[in-house]
Amino acid sequence: MDVTIEKDHELVERGPFRIVRRPSYTGVLLAFVGFALSLRDWASLLVILLPIGAAFIRRMNVEEDALSRALGPHYVDYMKRTKRLVPFVY
């Protein structure tokens, strides 16, 4: 759970970062959803997504706390304008 903020760290607000703060997490979760659905078993969806989702939420909380402290109000404003994972939803 180590989160490192580099000295010259900057906030990227272009590309997919315009609408979601964690596009790579979105992609990974989408891949896991696809894998679980390919198993054709709803229980596998829960078994796969619950622990991964919980780990991602924990990681995002740690990262956003660190970025808020490092980048200040600019990052807090960015958080208000964007969603974490799913555009316009969450």
N, C-alpha and C positions, 0 to 999 in steps of 0.2 A: 504493500500500500504506500510505498514511498512516492511522493509527488515532488518533483524538482522544478522550480521556476528558475529559468536561466536569467542571467543578468540583463540581457537585451531582449527579454521575452516581449512579444507584442501580440496584440489581439488581432486575429484574422477575421474579417467580416465579409469576405467575398466568397463566391462560389456557394457550396451547400451550407457554409457557415452563416449565410444571410438568414436562413430559416431554422436551422437546428444547430445546437451547440456541440453535439457529439455525433457527427455523421458516420464516423467509423464504427461507433458502437451500434448505430442504427443498422448498418450493413451486416455486422456480425450477428446481431439478433435476428435479422431477416434470414440470414443463412441458416441459423439454428431452427427457426420456424419452418423453413423449407425442408430441412432434414427431418424434423419431427413429423411433419405432414407426409413425407415420403414413406414413413413407417406405417401409415394408415392406422394409427392407434392414438386415440385422444389422450390416453394416459401418458404416452410417451411425450406428448406436447407439454404436459405439466411437469413430468420428471426432468425434462431437459430445460424448460424455460424458467421454472421457479428458482432453482439455485443460481443459474446464470443471471437471471434478472435481479435477484437479491444482491449478488456480487457486483453487478454493474451499478445498481443504485447506490450501494455503499461507496464504490469507487468515484462515482460522479459527485457525491456529497463531499468527499475529501478533496477532489480536484477543484470543485467550485468554491469551497471555502478558501483554499490556498490561492486561487486566482483572484478572488474578491479582495483578499488581504494584499496581494502583490500589485494588482492593477487598479484597485480602488473603485471609485464611483463609475468609471468608464465601463468596467466589467459588470457592475451591478445594473447599469442601464442596458447593457447588452443582454443580460439575463431577462430583463423585463420585456425586451423586444422579440426574443426568440424562444423556441421550445427546446427541451432537452434532446428528445429522440425522434418524435413523430411530428412532422410539420402540422401546425395548427391544432394539435391535440395535446401532446405531452412533451 
